[in-house]
């Protein structure tokens, strides 16, 4: 069971010139579905391909081309909904969202406004103080991505790359339940972790596979509780949307900047205008992009080329039966099965590859010792070298062998670090390193006692001091370890010295 306290979050309060204010935040996360082909065409979704090389006729809106639904994308959306404990709608429908951008050849986007494929769900967000709470998901709908306009290749013209056009996105819409910048980042991080576990989105924010529109408003302290009780948005301030955020750090900065902008306007007697804004991280400001459109501004209507999408409950049940173990369940199991702390389990389950690596090392061994070696030694070294766990030079079997050598008293923890370093840089087997490099720990108490006797005989003054102050016995331990090249069993050394120094 997770060691968490579930409670109403403490609101992030910002002091204005006249009043204190609370933040209210909702997020619309666009997650690119992990699929080899697009939502309505067979064109590739490969990232980084030559411009306009992954474009089918339907993506380019050629006359007479009709969309054909990609069943796998539907399955991925359902899988995501199940992973978020959401309602799966057996009947959904596609609508046309009409607007003109140069990188939107059709002049409309196929989306799901009225009947989304996924209804209400939830995301458990763990906060840094050991508490956790649920952020409600309002809906998840599928839609096409637009293309990309490029403005920096020529001073006199812009270019359009349609490779991304038609790629399937899941728009995951939260309720305005988020109360601060840190919580917003924690929500997005948890959502990305779940999607990666499910295999429905790779979560790569740098390539645009996951990005967020952040809706920010402010209200006087205590007003949010009225909304929570009645679900009436009129108790909250006018919201502004910060568009296309793809960095956790920038999301936090943008929320802080936008909140202070709104507070300044309201306290000066003005009114916040509902609009879409962009965040400039260099200038630390948000700037207006366009007035915020409502649904009727897009002239939504059911797409005449696509029948309503109907799926069977048996199909949904089959997907549910084959869901992987999700982060919260895996974390709870690691705590229960391996005796890990909440923190260690969180680190090890942060992504699937790390969790799999640890579990392979810990299998049949001391879980806490395995966790210490994976987190402190391996992760620390990989971070220093800017390498990923999937690129680790030390395999789980090799790290497990080091743990075995320590557990059997073949080597000490100090020697084990030297063995790890050699294995990391050369790929050699730990047992072979210990044998050929003469690193095996000295466990012969006779040999250790002889070394202790020699140190004591050579340092009578230090003996007298240690007998008066037992804490000084550590000096003898260090001298014995030095004399034995660090190979003496530390436990045996301490026991023998303690016995020899008794007055």
LINZI-V735141 format. One record per pair of residues at least 4 apart in sequence whose C-alpha atoms are under 6 Angstrom apart, sorted by the first residue. I is the first residue (numbers start at 1). J is the second residue. Records with the same first field share a line. If there is no record, write none. Layout:
I: J ; J
This chain:
1: 332
2: 332
4: 130 ; 131
5: 131 ; 132
6: 131 ; 132 ; 133
11: 179
12: 22 ; 179 ; 180
13: 21 ; 22
14: 20 ; 21
15: 20
16: 20
21: 219 ; 220 ; 221
22: 218 ; 219 ; 220 ; 221
23: 179 ; 218
24: 179 ; 217 ; 218
25: 176 ; 178 ; 179 ; 215 ; 216
26: 174 ; 175 ; 176 ; 215
27: 174 ; 213 ; 214 ; 215
28: 172 ; 173 ; 212 ; 213
29: 171 ; 172 ; 211 ; 212
30: 170 ; 171 ; 210 ; 211 ; 212
31: 169 ; 170 ; 209 ; 210
32: 168 ; 169 ; 201 ; 209
33: 168 ; 169 ; 200 ; 201
34: 200 ; 201
36: 44 ; 45
37: 42 ; 43 ; 44 ; 45
38: 42 ; 43 ; 166 ; 167 ; 168
39: 70 ; 167 ; 168
40: 67 ; 68 ; 69 ; 70
43: 54 ; 55 ; 56
44: 54
51: 161
52: 161 ; 162 ; 163
54: 163
55: 59 ; 163
57: 62
58: 65
59: 166
60: 105
61: 105 ; 106
76: 200
81: 86 ; 118
82: 86
84: 121 ; 122
85: 121
86: 119 ; 120 ; 121
87: 118 ; 119 ; 120
88: 118
89: 117 ; 118
90: 310 ; 311
91: 309 ; 310
92: 115 ; 116 ; 117 ; 308 ; 309
93: 115 ; 308 ; 309
94: 111 ; 112 ; 303
95: 110 ; 111 ; 112 ; 301 ; 302 ; 303
96: 108 ; 109 ; 110 ; 300 ; 301 ; 303
97: 108 ; 109 ; 298 ; 300
98: 108 ; 298 ; 299
99: 107 ; 108
100: 107
103: 147 ; 148 ; 160
104: 146
110: 143 ; 144
111: 143
112: 116 ; 141
116: 141
117: 141
118: 139 ; 140
119: 139
120: 137 ; 138 ; 139
121: 136 ; 137
122: 135 ; 136 ; 137
123: 134 ; 135
124: 133 ; 134
125: 132 ; 133 ; 187
126: 132
127: 131 ; 132
135: 177
136: 174 ; 175
137: 173 ; 174 ; 175
138: 173 ; 174 ; 175
139: 173
140: 171 ; 172
141: 170 ; 171
142: 169 ; 170
143: 168 ; 169
144: 166 ; 167 ; 168 ; 169
145: 165 ; 166 ; 167
146: 165
147: 161 ; 162 ; 164 ; 165
148: 160 ; 161
149: 159 ; 160
150: 158 ; 159 ; 160
151: 158
181: 252 ; 255
185: 248
192: 203
195: 199 ; 200 ; 201
196: 201 ; 202
203: 209 ; 210
204: 209 ; 210
205: 209 ; 210 ; 246
211: 244 ; 245 ; 246
212: 244 ; 245
213: 242 ; 243 ; 244
214: 241 ; 242
215: 239 ; 240 ; 241
216: 239 ; 240
217: 237 ; 238 ; 239
218: 237
219: 236 ; 237
223: 235
227: 231 ; 232 ; 235
239: 274
240: 274 ; 275 ; 276
241: 276 ; 277
242: 276 ; 277 ; 278
243: 278
250: 254
254: 258
255: 259
263: 267
265: 270
266: 270 ; 271
274: 292
275: 290 ; 291 ; 292
276: 289 ; 290 ; 291 ; 292
277: 287 ; 288 ; 289
278: 286 ; 287
279: 285 ; 286
280: 284 ; 285 ; 286
293: 297
327: 331
331: 345
333: 337
334: 338
335: 339 ; 340
338: 367
340: 345 ; 368
346: 350
348: 354 ; 355
349: 355
357: 396
359: 363
360: 396
361: 396 ; 400
362: 367 ; 370
371: 375
372: 376
373: 377
374: 378
375: 379
376: 380
379: 383
382: 386 ; 387
393: 424
394: 424
396: 400
405: 410 ; 411
406: 411 ; 412
410: 440 ; 441
411: 415 ; 440 ; 441
420: 424
422: 426
423: 427 ; 428
432: 436
433: 437
434: 438 ; 439 ; 440
441: 487 ; 488
442: 487 ; 488 ; 489
443: 489
445: 449
466: 470 ; 472 ; 473
481: 486
482: 486
